[in-house]
Amino acid sequence: MSNLGAPGWFGMGTGSPVAGAKFIEKFAKGRRWAHLDIAGTGWASRRSSPSGPGATGFGVALLDRWADLVTEA
């Protein structure tokens, strides 16, 4: 599993919606983008969880489906 979404310069447990948005902004290069801070809604502390330790990404599948529906309209 990649640690790209949790770069060392944020430190453990000190991330914030603003820090996440600033991280994404670096790669947006003037394109329109949105940051939805959903990682905090599900956090696994054990390796035995289906997603491994760390953010579970809870809600991502729902958001993906919503985006599909919106673009079909």
Contacts in CASP RR format, 6 or more apart in sequence:
PFRMAT RR
TARGET T0000
AUTHOR 0000-0000-0000
METHOD contacts of the structure
MODEL  1
MSNLGAPGWFGMGTGSPVAGAKFIEKFAKGRRWAHLDIAGTGWASRRSSP
SGPGATGFGVALLDRWADLVTEA
1 52 0 8 1.000
5 23 0 8 1.000
6 55 0 8 1.000
7 23 0 8 1.000
10 19 0 8 1.000
10 23 0 8 1.000
17 35 0 8 1.000
17 37 0 8 1.000
20 35 0 8 1.000
20 37 0 8 1.000
21 35 0 8 1.000
21 37 0 8 1.000
24 33 0 8 1.000
24 35 0 8 1.000
25 33 0 8 1.000
36 63 0 8 1.000
38 57 0 8 1.000
38 58 0 8 1.000
38 59 0 8 1.000
38 60 0 8 1.000
38 63 0 8 1.000
39 55 0 8 1.000
39 56 0 8 1.000
39 57 0 8 1.000
40 55 0 8 1.000
40 58 0 8 1.000
41 57 0 8 1.000
41 58 0 8 1.000
41 59 0 8 1.000
42 55 0 8 1.000
42 56 0 8 1.000
42 57 0 8 1.000
42 58 0 8 1.000
43 54 0 8 1.000
43 55 0 8 1.000
43 56 0 8 1.000
44 51 0 8 1.000
44 52 0 8 1.000
44 53 0 8 1.000
44 54 0 8 1.000
44 55 0 8 1.000
44 56 0 8 1.000
45 53 0 8 1.000
45 54 0 8 1.000
46 52 0 8 1.000
46 53 0 8 1.000
47 53 0 8 1.000
49 56 0 8 1.000
51 57 0 8 1.000
END
